[in-house]
Amino acid sequence: MDVIGISGEFLLHNKPAAVNWIEGQGKSVAFEAVIRGEIVNKVLKTSVFVLGELNMLTNLTVYAVAGSLGGFKLKTRRAQCITMMEATNGKDIHNSVTTLSIEVGTVREGTQFPSISA
């Protein structure tokens, strides 16, 4: 009997592994948004500078000290993702999220993508 392992669990689907961070798997996505300072003040009851500091302390410093493999994030459902926040023009906050290794098309309508249906 021949035993064959497809990818041999080497890619570690949806796990914070260096190979997924370096080579990716599935699709990569990056998005960004600028939130006006008055919205941050009114809705979140804080300032853009506090959010930027929070991002630096929690998403970057803590994850780096913990030895995270590509997981510098703020409440995302992905293991490998970088969340950045910084004050822009002195009053608004620029947010960006970059994530690698998204397994696209695993639920419901996702199978309509050509790469998945193939």
C-alpha positions as a Markdown table, in Angstrom:
| # | Residue | x | y | z |
|---|---|---|---|---|
| 1 | Met | 0.0 | 0.0 | 0.0 |
| 2 | Asp | 1.3 | 3.5 | -0.9 |
| 3 | Val | 0.5 | 6.2 | 1.5 |
| 4 | Ile | 0.4 | 9.8 | 0.1 |
| 5 | Gly | -0.1 | 12.9 | 2.1 |
| 6 | Ile | -1.4 | 15.9 | 0.2 |
| 7 | Ser | 0.7 | 18.9 | 1.4 |
| 8 | Gly | 1.6 | 16.7 | 4.4 |
| 9 | Glu | 0.0 | 19.2 | 6.9 |
| 10 | Phe | 3.0 | 21.4 | 6.0 |
| 11 | Leu | 0.8 | 24.4 | 5.2 |
| 12 | Leu | -1.1 | 24.3 | 8.4 |
| 13 | His | -4.4 | 25.8 | 7.1 |
| 14 | Asn | -5.5 | 28.8 | 9.1 |
| 15 | Lys | -2.7 | 28.5 | 11.6 |
| 16 | Pro | -0.1 | 31.1 | 12.4 |
| 17 | Ala | 2.8 | 29.2 | 10.6 |
| 18 | Ala | 5.8 | 30.9 | 9.0 |
| 19 | Val | 5.3 | 29.0 | 5.7 |
| 20 | Asn | 1.8 | 30.5 | 5.4 |
| 21 | Trp | 3.0 | 34.0 | 6.1 |
| 22 | Ile | 5.9 | 33.8 | 3.6 |
| 23 | Glu | 4.3 | 31.9 | 0.8 |
| 24 | Gly | 0.7 | 32.6 | 1.3 |
| 25 | Gln | -2.2 | 30.2 | 0.6 |
| 26 | Gly | -5.4 | 31.0 | -1.1 |
| 27 | Lys | -5.9 | 34.7 | -1.5 |
| 28 | Ser | -4.3 | 37.8 | 0.0 |
| 29 | Val | -6.4 | 40.8 | 0.9 |
| 30 | Ala | -5.5 | 44.4 | 1.9 |
| 31 | Phe | -8.0 | 47.1 | 2.7 |
| 32 | Glu | -8.0 | 50.5 | 4.3 |
| 33 | Ala | -10.3 | 53.2 | 5.6 |
| 34 | Val | -10.0 | 56.7 | 7.0 |
| 35 | Ile | -12.3 | 57.5 | 9.9 |
| 36 | Arg | -13.0 | 61.1 | 10.6 |
| 37 | Gly | -11.8 | 62.3 | 14.0 |
| 38 | Glu | -15.2 | 63.6 | 15.0 |
| 39 | Ile | -16.7 | 60.2 | 14.5 |
| 40 | Val | -14.0 | 58.6 | 16.6 |
| 41 | Asn | -14.7 | 61.2 | 19.3 |
| 42 | Lys | -18.5 | 61.0 | 19.2 |
| 43 | Val | -19.0 | 57.2 | 18.7 |
| 44 | Leu | -15.9 | 55.6 | 20.3 |
| 45 | Lys | -15.5 | 58.3 | 22.9 |
| 46 | Thr | -11.8 | 58.5 | 22.4 |
| 47 | Ser | -9.2 | 60.3 | 20.2 |
| 48 | Val | -7.3 | 59.2 | 17.0 |
| 49 | Phe | -4.1 | 59.6 | 19.0 |
| 50 | Val | -5.3 | 57.2 | 21.7 |
| 51 | Leu | -6.3 | 54.6 | 19.0 |
| 52 | Gly | -2.9 | 54.9 | 17.3 |
| 53 | Glu | -1.2 | 54.4 | 20.7 |
| 54 | Leu | -3.5 | 51.4 | 21.4 |
| 55 | Asn | -2.6 | 49.8 | 18.1 |
| 56 | Met | 1.1 | 50.3 | 18.8 |
| 57 | Leu | 0.9 | 48.8 | 22.3 |
| 58 | Thr | -1.4 | 45.9 | 21.6 |
| 59 | Asn | -1.1 | 44.9 | 18.0 |
| 60 | Leu | 2.5 | 45.5 | 17.4 |
| 61 | Thr | 4.5 | 45.5 | 20.7 |
| 62 | Val | 2.6 | 42.7 | 22.5 |
| 63 | Tyr | 2.4 | 40.4 | 19.6 |
| 64 | Ala | 6.1 | 40.9 | 18.8 |
| 65 | Val | 7.2 | 40.2 | 22.4 |
| 66 | Ala | 5.0 | 37.1 | 22.3 |
| 67 | Gly | 6.8 | 35.9 | 19.2 |
| 68 | Ser | 3.8 | 35.9 | 17.0 |
| 69 | Leu | 4.2 | 34.6 | 13.5 |
| 70 | Gly | 2.5 | 37.2 | 11.3 |
| 71 | Gly | -0.3 | 37.9 | 13.7 |
| 72 | Phe | -0.3 | 41.6 | 14.6 |
| 73 | Lys | -4.0 | 42.1 | 14.6 |
| 74 | Leu | -7.0 | 43.6 | 16.3 |
| 75 | Lys | -9.9 | 41.2 | 16.7 |
| 76 | Thr | -9.8 | 39.6 | 13.2 |
| 77 | Arg | -10.9 | 36.0 | 12.6 |
| 78 | Arg | -7.7 | 35.3 | 10.7 |
| 79 | Ala | -4.5 | 33.8 | 12.3 |
| 80 | Gln | -2.2 | 35.9 | 10.1 |
| 81 | Cys | -3.0 | 39.5 | 9.7 |
| 82 | Ile | -1.5 | 42.9 | 10.3 |
| 83 | Thr | -3.7 | 45.8 | 11.6 |
| 84 | Met | -2.3 | 49.3 | 11.4 |
| 85 | Met | -3.8 | 52.5 | 12.8 |
| 86 | Glu | -2.2 | 56.0 | 12.6 |
| 87 | Ala | -3.4 | 59.5 | 13.0 |
| 88 | Thr | -3.4 | 61.4 | 9.7 |
| 89 | Asn | -3.5 | 65.2 | 9.1 |
| 90 | Gly | -3.7 | 65.7 | 12.8 |
| 91 | Lys | -7.4 | 64.8 | 13.1 |
| 92 | Asp | -8.4 | 61.6 | 11.3 |
| 93 | Ile | -7.3 | 58.0 | 11.7 |
| 94 | His | -6.1 | 55.8 | 8.9 |
| 95 | Asn | -6.8 | 52.1 | 9.4 |
| 96 | Ser | -5.4 | 49.3 | 7.2 |
| 97 | Val | -5.6 | 45.5 | 7.4 |
| 98 | Thr | -3.4 | 43.1 | 5.4 |
| 99 | Thr | -4.0 | 39.4 | 5.6 |
| 100 | Leu | -2.6 | 36.5 | 3.7 |
| 101 | Ser | -3.7 | 32.9 | 3.2 |
| 102 | Ile | -7.4 | 33.3 | 3.0 |
| 103 | Glu | -9.1 | 30.1 | 1.9 |
| 104 | Val | -11.7 | 31.5 | -0.5 |
| 105 | Gly | -14.8 | 29.7 | -1.4 |
| 106 | Thr | -15.1 | 27.2 | 1.4 |
| 107 | Val | -18.7 | 28.2 | 2.4 |
| 108 | Arg | -21.8 | 28.6 | 0.3 |
| 109 | Glu | -21.5 | 31.0 | -2.6 |
| 110 | Gly | -17.7 | 31.0 | -2.5 |
| 111 | Thr | -17.7 | 28.1 | -4.9 |
| 112 | Gln | -18.7 | 30.5 | -7.7 |
| 113 | Phe | -15.0 | 31.7 | -8.0 |
| 114 | Pro | -13.3 | 30.1 | -11.0 |
| 115 | Ser | -10.2 | 29.1 | -9.0 |
| 116 | Ile | -12.4 | 27.2 | -6.5 |
| 117 | Ser | -14.8 | 25.6 | -8.9 |
| 118 | Ala | -11.9 | 24.3 | -11.0 |
